């Protein structure tokens, strides 16, 4: 169970994400003007990696635009993931934290699959040991076997596609992390098959009614 410390991070999460966002292919703004707009967490069973699914609202285009930014927090650099580093921050309790784009972190990928298989429970974004029942996982109609490997990670206009393969068999799947929550999140790549599972959650602007959006989905991928 992850413990949420009531302390500071310098620079803060929004500052880190604002500096990182403009280089992402799915970002449609100018100079980010960010505010928090929701999210949830998943626990790392090993207790080593913080896993947060943040929603940030960007006002740089004149109207709020929500983006889903999953992040992982680590106490040391993740080997081979330098390109996915959002930045480092000084945590008031834990010291230096390396903050990564979660779509490139194997721990986050594994926990998303666990959630889709009913083996993980969503947690509140800002409270310790508090399940979040508003996060809905439409569980997989089939199991993705243990030991799948990541063949590639590719970001485009609608999100980040993580191509998974079964080294012991022919199975291949695309786990998509949806990014622009008001975009056409249901459009799949041409080589993706029927929807197998999805995760939806709420986001909201201050003073507004919450809206539900798809944060992640899994589809079969045609064999190459």
Secondary structure, DSSP 4 states (H G I P E B T S, - for coil): --------EES-HHHHHHHHHTTSTT---SS--EEEEEEEEE--TTS--EEEEEEEEE-TTSS-EEEEEEEEEESSPPTT-GGGEEEEEEETTTEEEEEEEGGG-HHHHHHHHHHHTT----EESSSTT-B-TT-EEE--SSPPPTT-EEEEEEE-SSEEEEEEE-TTSS-EEEEEEE-BTTS-TTPPPTTEEEEEEEEEEEE--TTS--EEEEEEEEEEE---
